[in-house]
Protein backbone atom coordinates (compact mmCIF):
# COMPACT_ATOMS: atom_id res chain seq x y z
CA UNK A 1 0.00 0.00 0.00
CA UNK A 2 2.93 2.35 0.66
CA UNK A 3 3.64 2.44 -3.08
CA UNK A 4 0.02 2.45 -4.26
CA UNK A 5 0.66 5.57 -6.36
CA UNK A 6 2.66 3.42 -8.79
CA UNK A 7 -0.64 1.94 -10.01
CA UNK A 8 -1.46 5.35 -11.48
CA UNK A 9 1.91 6.90 -12.31
CA UNK A 10 3.63 10.19 -11.56
CA UNK A 11 2.91 13.52 -13.25
CA UNK A 12 3.42 17.25 -12.80
CA UNK A 13 0.72 19.89 -13.20
CA UNK A 14 1.75 23.54 -13.56
CA UNK A 15 -0.92 26.25 -13.32
CA UNK A 16 -0.70 29.51 -15.27
CA UNK A 17 -3.43 31.66 -13.68
CA UNK A 18 -3.92 34.36 -16.32
CA UNK A 19 -6.42 34.76 -19.17
CA UNK A 20 -7.04 37.54 -21.66
CA UNK A 21 -10.68 37.60 -20.44
CA UNK A 22 -12.78 35.67 -17.94
CA UNK A 23 -15.40 33.42 -19.54
CA UNK A 24 -18.84 33.73 -17.91
CA UNK A 25 -19.22 29.97 -17.28
CA UNK A 26 -15.72 29.43 -15.85
CA UNK A 27 -15.10 28.66 -12.18
CA UNK A 28 -11.39 27.82 -12.59
CA UNK A 29 -8.72 29.86 -10.85
CA UNK A 30 -8.10 32.37 -13.62
CA UNK A 31 -7.40 36.10 -13.52
CA UNK A 32 -7.12 38.98 -15.97
CA UNK A 33 -4.01 41.15 -15.56
CA UNK A 34 -2.77 44.12 -17.55
CA UNK A 35 0.93 43.43 -17.01
CA UNK A 36 2.67 40.18 -16.10
CA UNK A 37 6.34 39.95 -15.14
CA UNK A 38 7.08 36.57 -16.68
CA UNK A 39 10.67 36.57 -15.39
CA UNK A 40 9.27 36.74 -11.85
CA UNK A 41 7.01 33.79 -12.61
CA UNK A 42 9.95 31.88 -14.05
CA UNK A 43 11.92 32.28 -10.81
CA UNK A 44 8.97 31.08 -8.75
CA UNK A 45 8.18 28.06 -10.95
CA UNK A 46 11.82 26.94 -11.07
CA UNK A 47 12.11 27.35 -7.29
CA UNK A 48 9.10 25.08 -6.77
CA UNK A 49 10.45 22.49 -9.22
CA UNK A 50 13.72 22.44 -7.29
CA UNK A 51 11.95 22.07 -3.93
CA UNK A 52 9.70 19.22 -5.05
CA UNK A 53 12.57 17.56 -6.88
CA UNK A 54 14.50 17.30 -3.62
CA UNK A 55 11.54 15.51 -2.03
CA UNK A 56 10.97 13.05 -4.87
CA UNK A 57 14.49 12.20 -6.01
CA UNK A 58 14.73 9.06 -8.09
CA UNK A 59 11.13 8.99 -9.29
CA UNK A 60 10.46 8.71 -13.00
CA UNK A 61 8.14 11.41 -14.32
CA UNK A 62 5.57 10.39 -16.92
CA UNK A 63 3.75 13.61 -17.86
CA UNK A 64 3.79 17.40 -17.66
CA UNK A 65 0.61 19.45 -18.03
CA UNK A 66 0.51 23.23 -18.41
CA UNK A 67 -3.04 24.20 -17.38
CA UNK A 68 -4.84 27.39 -16.54
CA UNK A 69 -5.94 30.01 -17.12
CA UNK A 70 -4.52 30.21 -20.61
CA UNK A 71 -0.98 28.76 -20.70
CA UNK A 72 -0.63 29.59 -24.40
CA UNK A 73 -0.26 33.21 -23.24
CA UNK A 74 3.04 32.24 -21.58
CA UNK A 75 6.23 33.25 -23.36
CA UNK A 76 7.59 30.18 -25.17
CA UNK A 77 10.98 30.90 -23.59
CA UNK A 78 9.35 30.53 -20.15
CA UNK A 79 7.82 27.20 -21.15
CA UNK A 80 11.19 26.05 -22.49
CA UNK A 81 12.97 27.02 -19.25
CA UNK A 82 10.42 25.12 -17.16
CA UNK A 83 10.64 21.96 -19.28
CA UNK A 84 14.44 22.13 -19.25
CA UNK A 85 14.50 22.38 -15.44
CA UNK A 86 12.01 19.54 -15.08
CA UNK A 87 14.12 17.29 -17.32
CA UNK A 88 17.20 18.13 -15.24
CA UNK A 89 15.33 17.33 -12.01
CA UNK A 90 13.61 14.00 -12.73
CA UNK A 91 14.36 11.09 -15.04
CA UNK A 92 11.53 10.89 -17.55
CA UNK A 93 10.00 8.06 -19.54
CA UNK A 94 11.24 7.68 -23.10
CA UNK A 95 8.14 9.30 -24.59
CA UNK A 96 6.78 11.73 -21.98
CA UNK A 97 3.48 13.46 -22.67
CA UNK A 98 3.91 17.25 -22.36
CA UNK A 99 0.58 19.03 -22.81
CA UNK A 100 -0.19 22.73 -23.03
CA UNK A 101 -3.71 24.15 -22.96
CA UNK A 102 -4.38 26.77 -25.61
CA UNK A 103 -7.11 29.02 -26.88
CA UNK A 104 -7.55 29.20 -30.65
CA UNK A 105 -6.96 32.91 -31.15
CA UNK A 106 -4.51 34.02 -33.82
CA UNK A 107 -2.04 35.45 -31.30
CA UNK A 108 -1.83 32.14 -29.47
CA UNK A 109 -1.80 29.85 -32.50
CA UNK A 110 1.08 31.94 -33.84
CA UNK A 111 3.18 30.63 -30.94
CA UNK A 112 2.55 26.94 -31.63
CA UNK A 113 5.84 26.29 -33.45
CA UNK A 114 7.78 27.95 -30.62
CA UNK A 115 5.97 25.81 -28.02
CA UNK A 116 6.79 22.69 -30.03
CA UNK A 117 10.46 23.69 -30.13
CA UNK A 118 10.31 24.27 -26.36
CA UNK A 119 9.35 20.62 -25.87
CA UNK A 120 5.54 20.59 -25.87
CA UNK A 121 4.24 17.56 -27.80
CA UNK A 122 0.50 17.74 -27.17
CA UNK A 123 -1.95 20.67 -27.29
CA UNK A 124 -5.41 20.78 -25.75
CA UNK A 125 -7.48 23.53 -27.34
CA UNK A 126 -10.44 25.28 -25.75
CA UNK A 127 -12.65 25.40 -28.85
CA UNK A 128 -15.98 25.13 -26.88
CA UNK A 129 -18.27 25.67 -29.89
CA UNK A 130 -18.14 25.65 -33.69
CA UNK A 131 -20.55 28.52 -34.40
CA UNK A 132 -20.15 32.22 -33.79
CA UNK A 133 -23.42 32.90 -31.97
CA UNK A 134 -22.68 30.37 -29.26
CA UNK A 135 -19.05 31.45 -28.99
CA UNK A 136 -20.26 34.99 -28.27
CA UNK A 137 -22.72 33.73 -25.65
CA UNK A 138 -19.92 31.76 -24.02
CA UNK A 139 -17.71 34.84 -23.90
CA UNK A 140 -15.06 33.38 -26.18
CA UNK A 141 -12.63 35.68 -27.96
CA UNK A 142 -12.29 33.69 -31.18
CA UNK A 143 -14.60 33.07 -34.11
CA UNK A 144 -15.49 29.60 -35.35
CA UNK A 145 -13.35 30.05 -38.47
CA UNK A 146 -10.43 31.25 -36.36
CA UNK A 147 -10.82 28.14 -34.23
CA UNK A 148 -10.76 25.87 -37.28
CA UNK A 149 -7.63 27.61 -38.63
CA UNK A 150 -5.89 27.34 -35.25
CA UNK A 151 -6.73 23.64 -35.08
CA UNK A 152 -5.24 23.08 -38.53
CA UNK A 153 -2.04 24.85 -37.44
CA UNK A 154 -1.89 22.74 -34.28
CA UNK A 155 -2.53 19.49 -36.15
CA UNK A 156 0.32 20.31 -38.56
CA UNK A 157 2.65 21.17 -35.68
CA UNK A 158 2.00 18.58 -32.96
CA UNK A 159 1.61 14.83 -33.16
CA UNK A 160 -1.29 14.92 -30.72
CA UNK A 161 -4.07 17.52 -30.56
CA UNK A 162 -7.25 17.55 -28.48
CA UNK A 163 -10.02 20.07 -28.26
CA UNK A 164 -12.92 20.79 -25.92
CA UNK A 165 -16.56 21.37 -26.78
CA UNK A 166 -19.43 22.33 -24.48
CA UNK A 167 -22.93 21.01 -25.21
CA UNK A 168 -26.39 21.52 -23.73
CA UNK A 169 -25.83 25.21 -24.39
CA UNK A 170 -28.47 27.92 -24.55
CA UNK A 171 -30.99 27.37 -27.36
CA UNK A 172 -29.08 24.32 -28.66
CA UNK A 173 -31.15 21.52 -30.18
CA UNK A 174 -30.15 17.88 -30.38
CA UNK A 175 -29.96 18.17 -34.18
CA UNK A 176 -27.58 21.12 -33.89
CA UNK A 177 -25.36 19.23 -31.47
CA UNK A 178 -25.37 16.19 -33.76
CA UNK A 179 -24.17 18.34 -36.68
CA UNK A 180 -21.52 20.07 -34.58
CA UNK A 181 -20.16 16.84 -33.12
CA UNK A 182 -20.10 15.23 -36.57
CA UNK A 183 -18.03 18.15 -37.83
CA UNK A 184 -15.68 17.84 -34.87
CA UNK A 185 -15.06 14.19 -35.67
CA UNK A 186 -14.43 15.03 -39.32
CA UNK A 187 -11.60 17.38 -38.29
CA UNK A 188 -9.42 14.34 -37.52
CA UNK A 189 -8.88 15.11 -33.86
CA UNK A 190 -7.55 12.13 -31.94
CA UNK A 191 -9.06 13.27 -28.63
CA UNK A 192 -12.21 15.19 -27.69
CA UNK A 193 -13.29 16.47 -24.29
CA UNK A 194 -17.06 16.95 -24.40
CA UNK A 195 -18.60 18.68 -21.39
CA UNK A 196 -22.22 19.38 -20.59
CA UNK A 197 -22.67 23.02 -19.64
CA UNK A 198 -23.04 23.31 -15.89
CA UNK A 199 -24.03 26.53 -14.15
CA UNK A 200 -21.53 27.03 -11.35
CA UNK A 201 -22.13 29.34 -8.36
CA UNK A 202 -19.83 32.33 -8.25
CA UNK A 203 -19.66 32.67 -12.04
CA UNK A 204 -21.31 35.26 -14.29
CA UNK A 205 -23.59 32.54 -15.64
CA UNK A 206 -24.45 31.54 -12.07
CA UNK A 207 -25.52 35.09 -11.24
CA UNK A 208 -27.55 35.42 -14.46
CA UNK A 209 -29.24 32.09 -13.83
CA UNK A 210 -30.21 33.14 -10.30
CA UNK A 211 -31.83 36.27 -11.76
CA UNK A 212 -33.68 34.29 -14.43
CA UNK A 213 -31.58 35.87 -17.18
CA UNK A 214 -30.08 32.76 -18.76
CA UNK A 215 -32.82 31.58 -21.15
CA UNK A 216 -32.84 28.61 -23.46
CA UNK A 217 -31.07 26.04 -21.29
CA UNK A 218 -32.22 22.52 -22.21
CA UNK A 219 -34.46 20.60 -19.86
CA UNK A 220 -32.91 17.55 -18.18
CA UNK A 221 -34.37 15.06 -20.66
CA UNK A 222 -32.91 16.94 -23.63
CA UNK A 223 -29.51 17.17 -21.97
CA UNK A 224 -29.63 13.42 -21.28
CA UNK A 225 -30.50 12.79 -24.94
CA UNK A 226 -27.48 14.85 -25.97
CA UNK A 227 -25.25 12.78 -23.68
CA UNK A 228 -26.51 9.49 -25.15
CA UNK A 229 -26.18 10.87 -28.68
CA UNK A 230 -22.61 11.90 -27.90
CA UNK A 231 -21.68 8.35 -26.91
CA UNK A 232 -23.29 6.89 -30.03
CA UNK A 233 -21.72 9.31 -32.51
CA UNK A 234 -18.26 9.12 -30.95
CA UNK A 235 -18.37 5.31 -30.86
CA UNK A 236 -19.27 5.26 -34.55
CA UNK A 237 -16.54 7.81 -35.29
CA UNK A 238 -13.80 5.74 -33.66
CA UNK A 239 -13.44 7.90 -30.53
CA UNK A 240 -15.14 5.89 -27.78
CA UNK A 241 -15.39 7.26 -24.26
CA UNK A 242 -12.57 6.19 -21.97
CA UNK A 243 -13.84 8.53 -19.24
CA UNK A 244 -17.19 10.19 -18.59
CA UNK A 245 -16.42 13.31 -20.67
CA UNK A 246 -13.37 12.24 -22.66
CA UNK A 247 -13.17 10.37 -25.95
CA UNK A 248 -10.10 9.18 -27.84
CA UNK A 249 -8.79 6.93 -30.53
CA UNK A 250 -7.03 3.90 -29.05
CA UNK A 251 -3.65 5.03 -27.74
CA UNK A 252 -4.50 8.75 -27.79
CA UNK A 253 -5.97 9.01 -24.30
CA UNK A 254 -4.66 11.85 -22.12
CA UNK A 255 -1.92 10.12 -20.16
CA UNK A 256 -1.73 12.96 -17.68
CA UNK A 257 -5.42 12.90 -16.85
CA UNK A 258 -5.26 9.12 -16.55
CA UNK A 259 -2.81 9.64 -13.69
CA UNK A 260 -5.57 11.52 -11.83
CA UNK A 261 -8.27 8.97 -12.61
CA UNK A 262 -6.04 5.98 -11.87
CA UNK A 263 -5.14 7.66 -8.58
CA UNK A 264 -1.44 8.15 -9.10
CA UNK A 265 0.75 10.87 -7.61
CA UNK A 266 0.98 14.30 -9.19
CA UNK A 267 2.74 17.48 -8.19
CA UNK A 268 0.73 20.71 -8.25
CA UNK A 269 2.71 23.89 -8.92
CA UNK A 270 1.22 27.37 -9.22
CA UNK A 271 -1.66 29.36 -7.70
CA UNK A 272 -4.61 27.14 -6.85
CA UNK A 273 -2.86 23.93 -7.98
CA UNK A 274 -3.69 20.74 -6.08
CA UNK A 275 -1.56 17.65 -5.79
CA UNK A 276 -1.35 14.15 -4.38
CA UNK A 277 2.05 13.12 -3.08
CA UNK A 278 3.16 9.93 -1.34
CA UNK A 279 6.13 10.37 0.99
CA UNK A 280 7.45 7.85 3.52
CA UNK A 281 4.55 5.53 2.77
CA UNK A 282 1.83 8.14 3.37
CA UNK A 283 -0.24 9.93 0.72
CA UNK A 284 -0.82 13.64 1.22
CA UNK A 285 -3.17 16.18 -0.35
CA UNK A 286 -1.41 19.41 -1.26
CA UNK A 287 -2.83 22.78 -2.24
CA UNK A 288 -1.68 26.34 -2.83
CA UNK A 289 -3.11 29.85 -2.41
CA UNK A 290 -5.38 30.87 -5.28
CA UNK A 291 -4.17 34.47 -5.35
CA UNK A 292 -1.29 34.87 -7.86
CA UNK A 293 0.28 37.68 -5.80
CA UNK A 294 0.05 35.69 -2.56
CA UNK A 295 1.51 32.57 -4.18
CA UNK A 296 4.46 34.52 -5.60
CA UNK A 297 5.06 36.19 -2.23
CA UNK A 298 4.92 32.88 -0.38
CA UNK A 299 7.42 31.24 -2.74
CA UNK A 300 9.81 34.20 -2.41
CA UNK A 301 9.58 34.57 1.37
CA UNK A 302 8.92 31.04 2.61
CA UNK A 303 10.55 29.00 -0.13
CA UNK A 304 7.34 27.07 -0.82
CA UNK A 305 4.10 27.76 -2.66
CA UNK A 306 2.21 25.11 -0.73
CA UNK A 307 -0.21 25.49 2.12
CA UNK A 308 -0.40 22.89 4.86
CA UNK A 309 -0.23 19.30 3.64
CA UNK A 310 -3.05 17.02 4.70
CA UNK A 311 -2.19 13.39 5.34
CA UNK A 312 -4.98 11.26 3.90
CA UNK A 313 -6.39 8.39 5.91
CA UNK A 314 -6.84 4.93 4.40
CA UNK A 315 -10.58 5.47 4.07
CA UNK A 316 -10.11 8.87 2.41
CA UNK A 317 -7.75 7.33 -0.15
CA UNK A 318 -10.18 4.50 -0.85
CA UNK A 319 -13.06 6.94 -1.39
CA UNK A 320 -10.96 9.10 -3.72
CA UNK A 321 -9.95 6.02 -5.70
CA UNK A 322 -13.60 4.97 -5.95
CA UNK A 323 -14.68 8.43 -7.14
CA UNK A 324 -11.97 8.65 -9.81
CA UNK A 325 -11.81 5.05 -11.04
CA UNK A 326 -15.53 4.68 -11.64
CA UNK A 327 -15.34 7.58 -14.11
CA UNK A 328 -13.16 5.42 -16.33
CA UNK A 329 -14.48 2.89 -18.82
CA UNK A 330 -11.86 0.47 -17.48
CA UNK A 331 -13.45 0.81 -14.04
CA UNK A 332 -12.23 0.01 -10.55
CA UNK A 333 -9.86 -2.74 -9.40
CA UNK A 334 -11.67 -4.36 -6.46
CA UNK A 335 -8.47 -5.76 -4.92
CA UNK A 336 -6.75 -2.39 -5.04
CA UNK A 337 -9.77 -0.78 -3.40
CA UNK A 338 -9.78 -3.41 -0.63
CA UNK A 339 -6.06 -2.86 -0.01
CA UNK A 340 -6.58 0.89 0.34
CA UNK A 341 -9.72 0.63 2.46
CA UNK A 342 -8.79 -2.38 4.54
CA UNK A 343 -12.17 -3.87 3.61
CA UNK A 344 -14.00 -4.98 0.49
CA UNK A 345 -16.85 -3.09 -1.13
CA UNK A 346 -20.19 -4.28 0.25
CA UNK A 347 -21.28 -7.44 -1.64
CA UNK A 348 -25.00 -6.57 -1.31
CA UNK A 349 -24.45 -3.20 -3.03
CA UNK A 350 -22.49 -4.83 -5.84
CA UNK A 351 -25.14 -7.54 -6.27
CA UNK A 352 -27.96 -4.99 -6.35
CA UNK A 353 -26.26 -2.81 -8.97
CA UNK A 354 -25.45 -5.86 -11.10
CA UNK A 355 -29.02 -7.12 -10.88
CA UNK A 356 -30.46 -3.85 -12.17
CA UNK A 357 -27.90 -3.64 -14.97
CA UNK A 358 -25.90 -0.64 -13.72
CA UNK A 359 -22.49 -2.32 -13.35
CA UNK A 360 -20.53 -5.39 -14.36
CA UNK A 361 -17.99 -7.29 -12.26
CA UNK A 362 -15.55 -9.15 -14.46
CA UNK A 363 -11.90 -10.11 -14.01
CA UNK A 364 -11.73 -8.26 -10.72
CA UNK A 365 -12.97 -4.92 -12.07
CA UNK A 366 -16.24 -3.09 -11.52
CA UNK A 367 -17.38 -1.07 -14.52
CA UNK A 368 -20.45 1.07 -15.11
CA UNK A 369 -22.57 -0.25 -17.95
CA UNK A 370 -23.90 1.82 -20.84
CA UNK A 371 -27.13 2.20 -18.87
CA UNK A 372 -25.25 3.05 -15.69
CA UNK A 373 -22.93 5.76 -16.93
CA UNK A 374 -25.60 8.50 -17.16
CA UNK A 375 -26.39 7.90 -13.46
CA UNK A 376 -22.82 7.37 -12.31
CA UNK A 377 -23.20 9.55 -9.21
CA UNK A 378 -26.01 7.32 -7.97
CA UNK A 379 -23.87 4.22 -8.55
CA UNK A 380 -20.99 5.72 -6.58
CA UNK A 381 -23.33 6.64 -3.72
CA UNK A 382 -24.56 3.04 -3.59
CA UNK A 383 -21.02 1.64 -3.55
CA UNK A 384 -19.63 4.16 -1.07
CA UNK A 385 -19.31 2.79 2.48
Secondary structure, DSSP 8 states (H G I E B T S, - for coil): -TTGGGGT-EEEEEEE-B-SS--TT--SS-B--S---HHHHHHHHHHHHHHHHHHTTT-EEEEEEEEES-GGGS-HHHHHHHHHHHHHHSEEEEEEEEEEEE---HHHHTTHHHHHHHT--EEEEEEE-SSHHHHHHTT-SS-HHHHHHHHHHHHHH-SEEEEEEEES-TT--HHHHHHHHHHHHHTT-SEEEEEE----TTSHHHHHHHTT--TT---HHHHHHHHHHHHHHHHHTT--EEETTEEE-TT-S-HHHHHHHTT-EEEEESTT--EEEEETTEEEEE-B-S-HHHHHHHHHHHS--B---EE--HHHHHHHHHHHHTTBTT-EEHHHHHHHHSS---HHHHHHHHHTTSEEEETTEEEE-HHHHTTHHHHHHHH--
